[in-house]
């Protein structure tokens, strides 16, 4: 692949699942496609994705069969690099050409030094939204800011996309339909994928930095989201680069 792609699962609201989703996407692309992936963890001071990795390594020490499962993939784990947002752009530039895909995990706030510089380096931003009015209002404010950095001469940011997270099928669809209408009127793209609310995301075999998500959990919506992200980040002319191994 000729150019490293940089994406972020990002929000200005904490607790919307961006670190978990970042991990699921990174693990899928790294372990099931030929892509070389790196995660840059800027979620200071939590370092959430890095903590996922450290917890797994401790678990592997106590559970040899899980280490054996990891070794069976025949591929080393992707790197997780910690840095603060103010240093993130330099970190991303150091990765240029060395890997195919970089996912950046950011804090749940815009009021932090270095955020504009980071946005300018990213290719795409994907924004998880939850079905509540506060999150919707926060997301619309966030997208208004991002517009100023999209398709500008000094910025690599090509677009931003929202998607539903913690979706409950049994809930009335009125709120979702109304929100989608508002987003359309505001010119904000909402992906078709809906990640279902499930305690499964807390399980180590699902939210793993060392193995891909097991296929029996695909029905929760992550597979659909990955496919939509792949179509955006790696368009048809680049599809051969992310073909899953036989």
N, C-alpha and C positions, 0 to 999 in steps of 0.2 A: 504494500500500500504506500502511496506516494506521500501522504500527509497524515500526521497524527490528528485525530479528532478529539475534541474536548467538550464534554457535556457535564451538566450538573442537575441533580434532583434537588430542587431548591425551593425555599419558601421563606417569607419573612415572619412566619408563625411557627413556633416550636411545637413539637409533639405530633406532627402530622405524618410521621413515618418515613421521612426522607432518608435516614441512615439505613433503615432496614431495606427500603426499595433500592437504594444505591448498591447494597451488598448483593441482593438478588440479581440485579442486572449485571454487575461486574462478574459474579460467579458464573452466570449463564454464558456470557460472551467468552470468558477466559477458558472455561473448561469444556464447552461444547462446540466451539468454533476455532478456526486457526488464529484468531486475533490474540495479540499480546496486550494485556490489560494492566493498568495501574490505577489504584485509588489514591487520591490525595485528600487526606482527612484534615479539613480546616475547621472542624467543629470544636474549636477551643472554648472552654477548657475540658469539655467532656471526652473528646477524641473517641466518639462512639464506635466507629468502624474498627479502629485500632483495638478497642476493648473487646469487640466481638472476636477478633483474631486471637487475642491473648487468652480469652476464656476458652476458646476452642483448643488451643495448644495445651492448656492445662487439662482439659477433658481427654485429649488424646493420650496424655501421659498415664491416665487412670484407665483408659479404655483402648487396649491394643487393637481391637477389631475395627475401631473407627480410624485409626492410623492406617491399618491395612486397606480399608476402603479408599482412603485418600491416595495411597500409593498405587492402587489399581488403576487410577486414571492416567498414570504415566506422565503427568505434567505438574511442574512445580506450582506452588501457590503464587498468586499475583502479589506484587509488592503493595504495601500500604504505607504511604509516606505522610508523616505528620508535619504540619506547618501552620502558622497563623495566617489569616487572610492577607495581611499586609505583605507577606512574603510569597503568596501563592503564585502570582504571575511569574516571578522569577523561577519558581519551582517548575511550573508548566513549560516554560521556555527551555529549561534544561532537559525536558523529556521529549522535545520535538524530534521526530524521526527515529527515536529509540523504541517507541511502542506504537501500537495502532490506535488504542482507545484509552483515554484518561477520564475517569469519573471523579468529580470534585464534590465532596460533602461539605456544605457550608453551615454556619450557625443560623439559628432562626431569628435573625435580626438584620436590618439594613444599616443600623447605626454603628458601623465599625470601619476602621481605617482599611483601605485597600479594596473595598467591594467594587467600586466603579472600574478599577484597573483589571480586576478578575473578570468582570462581565465582558469587558472588551476582548479578552483572550478566549473566551468560550465560543464554541460554535452554536450550541443549542442549550436551552434551559427547559426543563420539564418540571411542572409545578403540581404537586399533589394537593387536592382540595377535599375538605370534609363537608358533609351536608349540614352546615350551620351558618347562620347569617354573618357571624363575626369573621369566620374564615373566608366567606365569599367577598365581603367588603375589603378584607385585608389583601386578598388575591388581586382584586381589581386595582387597588392602589399600587400593588407591586408591579402589575403589568403596565400601568401607566408610566412608571419609572423606567421599566425595561425598554419601552418604545424609543426612548431617547438614545439608546445604545445599539439599536437594531438596524442593520444595513447602512451603517455610517462609515465614512472613509477611514476613520481611526479605530474601527471596531471589527472584530471577526464574527460578532454575534449575528446569526442569520435568522433566528426566530425563537419563540418561546411557546410552549404548549402546556395546557392544563389537563388534568385527568382526575377522575373521582377516586378517592381512597376511602376505606372504611364504609363501603357501600353495603346497605342492607336490603336485600331483595324484597323482604316482606313489607317494607315501609311504603307509604303512598308515594306515587311518583310526581305528585304536584310540585313539590319543592324542586326536584331535579329538573323537571320540564321548564319551570319558571326561570331557574338559574341558567339553564342552557340558552334560553331565549335572550336573557340579559347579556350573556357572554357574546352571543351572535351579534347583538346590537352594538356592543362595544368593540367588535372586531377582534375578539380573543378566541383563539382556536381551542376547542375542547375535544380531546381525543375520544374515540369510541370506547376504549377500555375502561372497565370499572373494577377496581380491586375490592373484593368483598372483605367485610370485617370478619376476622377469624383469629382465634387464639393460636392457630397453627403457626402464625408468623413468629411466635416467640420460641418455637421449638428449634433446637440446634440443628436438626436435619433439614430444616426449611431455611432458616436465616443463617446460612453457613458461608464463611469466607474461604473454606477449604474444599467444598464440593458443590456441584450445582444443585438447585432445588429438585427434589424428586418429582417425577411426572405425575404422581397421584395427587399432587397439590396444584397442578396447572389450572384446575377448574376454578380456582380462587381469582383468576384474572391476570396473573403476572405474565403468563405466556402471551396473551393477547397484547399486553402493554409492550413487552419486549419486541414483538413483531412490528408494532407501530413505530417504536423508536428506531428499530433497524431500518425500516423503509425511509425514515426521515434522514438519519445520520449517514446511512450507506445506501444511496439510491441504486436503481437498477444497474447502472453501468459499473457499480462497485460490488454488486451482489456476490460475485464469485469469491470475494475476499472473506465473506462471512458464511459461506456454505458449511453447514454442520457436517462433521465427519460421518462416513457411513457406519 
